């Protein structure tokens, strides 16, 4: 018997910002968080601008209208950030 399995990428069902962190709740039950400062445009945004995140494209993208910034959920899950983590003071 030939059975084809279809693997679907998890999508976001909820997104929010707290203390310069962006959080996503995914359809598979995971909750992910990442620092806004890992992306150029988000790193310059105010806390209120970060909180204006919206889920778009059936849960596969995040959008900040005022900032004209879009991020893919798959890119976030894969850790495809634009900026490195800041170095911690020794």
VENMOUR-V408130 format. One record per residue. N is the residue number from 1. RES is the residue in one small letter. PSI is psi as a letter, one per 30 degrees, with the letter a starting at -180 (none if undefined). NEAR is the number of other C-alpha atoms within 8 Angstrom. D_FIRST is the distance of its C-alpha to the first C-alpha in Angstrom with 2 decimals. Layout:
N & RES & PSI & NEAR & D_FIRST
N & RES & PSI & NEAR & D_FIRST
This chain:
1 & x & k & 2 & 0.00
2 & x & j & 3 & 3.79
3 & x & k & 4 & 6.24
4 & x & k & 4 & 9.80
5 & x & k & 4 & 12.58
6 & x & k & 4 & 15.99
7 & x & k & 4 & 18.91
8 & x & k & 4 & 22.17
9 & x & k & 5 & 25.57
10 & x & k & 8 & 27.81
11 & x & l & 11 & 30.64
12 & x & k & 14 & 34.15
13 & x & f & 10 & 35.19
14 & x & k & 8 & 38.69
15 & x & k & 13 & 41.04
16 & x & l & 9 & 44.57
17 & x & k & 12 & 47.29
18 & x & k & 9 & 49.60
19 & x & h & 5 & 52.16
20 & x & g & 10 & 50.80
21 & x & k & 10 & 47.25
22 & x & k & 13 & 44.42
23 & x & k & 12 & 41.74
24 & x & k & 12 & 38.33
25 & x & k & 12 & 36.20
26 & x & l & 13 & 32.54
27 & x & f & 9 & 29.78
28 & x & g & 6 & 28.12
29 & x & f & 6 & 31.40
30 & x & l & 7 & 33.02
31 & x & k & 8 & 36.61
32 & x & k & 9 & 37.70
33 & x & k & 8 & 41.24
34 & x & l & 8 & 42.95
35 & x & k & 8 & 46.61
36 & x & f & 11 & 47.75
37 & x & f & 10 & 49.85
38 & x & f & 13 & 46.84
39 & x & k & 10 & 47.00
40 & x & e & 9 & 50.12
41 & x & e & 8 & 50.67
42 & x & e & 12 & 49.73
43 & x & f & 9 & 52.04
44 & x & f & 7 & 54.97
45 & x & l & 9 & 54.09
46 & x & l & 6 & 55.98
47 & x & e & 10 & 54.42
48 & x & e & 6 & 54.71
49 & x & e & 11 & 52.99
50 & x & e & 14 & 50.08
51 & x & f & 9 & 49.76
52 & x & g & 8 & 49.21
53 & x & k & 13 & 45.56
54 & x & k & 8 & 43.22
55 & x & k & 14 & 39.44
56 & x & l & 9 & 38.40
57 & x & h & 6 & 35.40
58 & x & h & 7 & 33.33
59 & x & g & 11 & 33.85
60 & x & g & 12 & 33.12
61 & x & l & 13 & 36.81
62 & x & k & 14 & 40.15
63 & x & k & 12 & 43.34
64 & x & j & 13 & 47.03
65 & x & e & 8 & 48.84
66 & x & e & 5 & 52.37
67 & x & f & 9 & 51.34
68 & x & h & 7 & 49.15
69 & x & k & 9 & 46.46
70 & x & k & 8 & 42.68
71 & x & k & 9 & 40.16
72 & x & k & 9 & 36.37
73 & x & e & 12 & 34.57
74 & x & e & 9 & 32.12
75 & x & e & 10 & 35.21
76 & x & e & 10 & 36.77
77 & x & e & 8 & 33.73
78 & x & f & 6 & 33.67
79 & x & h & 6 & 37.41
80 & x & i & 7 & 38.54
81 & x & l & 9 & 42.15
82 & x & e & 7 & 45.11
83 & x & k & 8 & 47.69
84 & x & l & 6 & 47.83
85 & x & k & 5 & 48.62
86 & x & k & 4 & 52.39
87 & x & k & 4 & 53.97
88 & x & k & 4 & 55.32
89 & x & k & 3 & 58.99
90 & x & none & 2 & 59.67
